[in-house]
Amino acid sequence: MSQRRPVPRLAALDGLRLVAALMVVCYHYLALSRPWGHDPVTVFPTLHRFAEFGWLGVEVFFLVSGFVICMSVWGRSLGDFAVSRISRLFPAYWVAVPLTALVVNKWPEITSIRGWDDVVVNLTMVQAGNNTRNVDDVYWTLFVELKFYVLMAIVVLCGVTYRNVLIFCGAWTVAAALAPSLGIPALAAFAMPQYAPYFIAGIAFYLMRRFGSNALLWGIVLFQLLLAQRYIHYRVAINLGHVAADQLPSWPVRLIVVAGFAVVGAIALGAFDKVQWTWLSTAGAITYPLYLIHMFIGMTLIHHFRHLLPAPVLVGAVIALMMTAAWLIHRLVERPAGKWVRDAMKRGIEDVRLNSPARRRTRPLPPLPPAPEERRPLHNAGVH
């Protein structure tokens, strides 16, 4: 069996998370017209050109997620995996949903709440599965992540080994490649062909980190990079509009995608192992709550105060406020509530294990007594 080599904390991965989060923040604040009431190119003529590609931070997040989730399932049971994901995702989310709803309900300048029923359903994080409107538009990525976790749970059930993870990557690649042409909605929904290449490449990069690089793993990564190109135009159209997708050159998007693959690959190969700045750990920790709260709350603040402060000062102040709020959510909610949820779920899982029939049978049952025919003398049982 391959032995896991000891590795230092991947602080560079935390730094990459922060970069990806700020890319998305800048895209929403500097490239979209909603917070300004008009085309922001007139407000940020230079920065706008760079910010309009910030949506690619989501693709970077998916790359990192493939790496991190593959790392987190190793040596864990299905229950342990569920506990780790639920305790990580939900505490901050349960704060972000009502906080966002209260802000946009108080100042419905960017969006509005259709009904509080939608807010309640959003607390489950599966609202996209039953066509309930997201309280904040960024929540769509959470449902993509949840489907990825379901797929990884299958690997955990089968046993997390090098071989099984490779088989999983191959099966998912085939499903994602064929889903658009097969016309099976359920397959397309879970194969996620637009995003699968990033998750799968992230998994392959973690396998490099754990077992060392080889031609097979690099082949998987390069194949996913090629598959990702199929949906570049689609993703540009979703984020910048169909006109922009037809007019803008695609090479900046492709370059950023390649750069994301290259950076995660360098982290996997240990190129950044000497980067151990302690502040990166905090930076990585606040990226999730920052992502959850920044969009509609930040846009609302920009729209509300856009005539009172210079645009650069306003954007800088809103970003600083969002990062501070994210840090407070991490310190005051994620850490204590995450521990409480984790401990409570562990107790619940242990109760299930202790009270399941297989665990209650502490000693084998006594053998059944022989049937009456078997107790008769041998001479009566002879063959005549």
N, C-alpha and C positions, 0 to 999 in steps of 0.2 A: 504494500500500500504506500502511496506517495505521502511523504511527510510534509507538513506545512512549515515553511521556513519562517522564522520570526521576522517581523517587519515593524518599523517604527510607525507611529500614528501618521496617517496620510493628511498632513496639514494642508498640502497643496490642493487636495480634493475639496477641503473646506473653502479655500480661496477661490477655486473654480466655481463653486456654488454661489459665492457672493458675486462674482463677475456675471454669472448667468442671471442672477436676480436683478442686478442693476441694469443689465441690458434690457430686460423686460420692463422695468420701471421707466427707463428713459424712453423706450418705445411708446409707452402709454402717455407719458407726460409731454414729450417733445415732437412726436410724429403724428399723433391723432388730433383731429380738429375738435373733438367733443369738449375737452377742458377749456378751450380758448374761444369757442364759438365761431371759429373760422380756420382756414388753412394755416397751420403753425409755421409754414415756410416763411411767412412774413414776419414771424416773431423770432425764429431761429434759422436764418437762411443757411448757415453753415452746419450747425449741429444737427439740423433736421435730416441732412443727407446721411449722416451716420446712424441717427436714432431710428430711422425707418427700417433698419435691419435688426433692431433689438429683439424682435419677436423670436429670433433664432436662439435666444436664451432658453426657450422651452425645449428645443432639440438637444441642447447641451444638458439640460436637466435630465432628459430621458437617458442620455448616454451615462451620466453619473449614476442614475437610478439602477440601470442594468448592472453596473459594477458593484454598487453598494448592496443591493438586494441579494445578488449572488453570494457576496461575502457574508451577509447576515444569515442566510439559510444553512450554511455549512455546520453540520453537527447539531442541528436543532430539530426538534419534533415539530409536527404541524401546529400543536398547541403553542409551543414556544414562539413560532413564527407569527402566529396570529396575535399573540400578546404583544410582541415587539412592534408590530405594525399599528395596531389599534392604539396602544399607549403613546405612540409617536405621532400619529396623524390627528387624533380627535381632540385632545385638550385645547390646542391653539385654535383649531377649526371651530369648536363650540363657542369660543369667544369672538372669533372673526365674523361669524354669520350674524349674530344679533347686533354686534357693533356696526357692521356695514348697513344692516337694515335700519337701524335707528338713525344713522347719519343721512342716508338717502331719503328716509321718510321725513326727516326734519327739513332737509334742503333738497327737494326733488328737482335739481337743476340738470343733472346728468342722466339720471334714470329714476325710476320710482318702484315702489313695492306694489305688485298687483293685489296681494292679499297676504295676511299673516299665515295662512295655511301653507303657502309656498315657503315661508321662512322656516316653519316647523319641519316640513319635509326635507328642506335643505340640511337640517341637522344630521340626517342619516348619511349624507354624502353620496347617496345613490339616486339623487333626483333626476339625473340625466337618463337613467334607465326607465323611468316612468313618465318621461316628457314633462317634468316639472321645471319651471324656469329657474335658472341659477340666480341666487341673490347677488352674486358678483360673477362677471363673465370669466374670470380666471379659473373658476372652479371646474371648468370643463376638463382641465388636465388631471384633476384628482380622480375623475372617473376612469380616465385612461390608465392611471397608476393602479387603481383598484383591480382593473381587469388583468393587468400585468401580475399583480399579486396572486390572483386566482390561478393563473397559469403556473406561476412558481410553486403554488401549493401542490399542484399535481406532481411536480418534481420531488417535493418533500415527501409526499405519500409513497412515491416509487423508490425513494432513497437517493440522497444527494451524493453522487459520486461523479468523478471526472467523466466517466463514460456516459452516465445518464444525462448529465448536463449537456454534453455534446449532442446526444440523440435529441434532446429537447430543442436545442438550437437548430438542428437540421429539420426537425418536424415543423417547427414554427416558421422557418424560412420558406419551406414548401407551401405551407398553408397561406402565408402572407403573399407569396408570389402568385398563387393561383386564385385566391379569394375574389379579386375583381372580375375575373372571367367566368367563375362558376355560378354566380348569381345566387348564392346562399347567404341570406342576410346574417344569420347567426354566426357563420364562419367569418364573414367580413368583420362583424362586430368584435369578435375576440381575437382574430388574427391581426387586426389593426395594421394593415399594410403600409399606411403612411408613416407610422411611428415604430413599427417592429424593428427596422434596421438599427435604430439607435439603441434600443434595449438589448438586442442580440449582440451588437458590437460591444456594448458595455460588459455583458456577461463574458464574452471572449477575452476582453482585456483583463478581467479579474482572474480568469483561468491562467493567463500569462503571469499575472502577479503571483499566483499561488504555486503554479507548477513549472513556470518558465515558458518562454516563447518557443514556438515551433512553426513549421510551415502550415500545418493544419489550422492553427488558431489565426495566423495571419491571413490565410485564405478565407476564413469566415469573416474577418474584419473587412477585407477588401471587397468581398462579395456584398456585404451589407452597405458599404459605401457606394457601390455601384447601384444597388437597389434604391438607395435613398434619392438618387438623382431623378428617379421616375416621378417623384412627387414635389420637386422643387417649384415648378410652375403652379401647382395646386396650392401649395402653402403660401406663395407670394400673393396669389389671387385672394385667398382667404384673409390675409392680413393687410394687404395694400390695395386690393381691388383688382378687378379683371383688366381694367385699362392699364394700370401700372404693371401688371404681370406681362402684358403684351408689349409694353414700351420700354420698361426698365431692363438693363442688361442683367442677365442671371449670374454672371461670373462672381459678383461680390457674395451672393448667397452661397454659391458652391465653394468659394474660398473659405468662408466662415465655417461651413460644415466640415471641410477638410481640416481646418485648424482645430476644431473641436475634437475630431478623431485623433489628431496628432498629439494634442495636449493630454488627453486621457491615456493614450498609448504611452506617452513619456512618463506619466505617473505610474502606470502599470509596470514599466521597465525599471523604475527606481530612479529616474533622472532627477526627481525633486525630493528625494528622501532626506536631504540635508536641510530642506526648508521646514523648520520646526518653530516658527514664530507662534507664541502662545495666543496672540490676539486672533489668529486665524480660526482657532477653535470656536471662539465666541462669534466670529463673523459667520462661520458655517452654521452655527446654532440659530442665528436670527433670520437666516434666509427664508425659512419656511413661513414663520409668522409675517415677515415682511411681504412675501409673495401673496399671502392671504388677504392682507388688509390694504395694500397700496393702491389698488386700481380705482374703485369707485369712490372711496374716501378721499384719496389724493386728488382725483379729478374734480370732485365736488369742491374741495378747498381751493384748487387753482381757479375754477370757474367763478367761485364766490368772491375771491379777492383779486381777480385778474386786473381790475381797473385801479386798485389801490396800491400795488407794489410793482416795481420793475420786474419784468418776466424772469430774468436770471435769478434775482433775489427770491422771488416767490417759489420757483422750482427748487432752488437749493434749500429753502426753509421747509418746504413740504417733504422733500426727501429726508432731511434731518429729522423731522417730526415723525415720519413713518418708521425710520430706523430706530428711533428712541422708543416708540410705541412697541415695535417688534421685540426690542430687548426686554421691555417690561413684561410683555406677554410671556416671553421665554422664562424669565426669572420668577415671575409671580404666579404663572399658570402652568406652563409646560412642565417645569421641573417638579413642583409638588403634586400637581394633578396627574402628571404622567406616572409618577411613582405609585400614587394611589390606585390608578386604573390598572397598572401592571400587577400590583400586589393582589388586588381584588380578583382579577382574572386568573391569576395563578392559583388562588385558593379555590375558585370555581372549577378550574380544570382538575385540580387535585381531588376535589369532591367527586367528580365524574369518574376518575380513575379508581378511587377507593370503593365506590359503590357500583362499579360495573361488575357483571357476573364473573368475568375472568379473574378479577382481583379478589373477590370475596371467597373464591374457592381456594383456601389456603392449603388444603391437603387433598390428595386424591380421594374420590369416593370409594367406599368398599365395593368389592366385586359382587355382582348379583349372584344369588344362590343358584345352583344348577337346576335345570328343568327336571321335573319328576322322571322323565324317561331316562335322563342321564344318571339317576341315582339307583336304577335297577341293577341287580347283579349281572355280571358279564355273561353268564351262561344263559340268561334269559334274553340276551340281546344278540345271540348268535344267528348266523345265517343257516337256514335249513335247506 
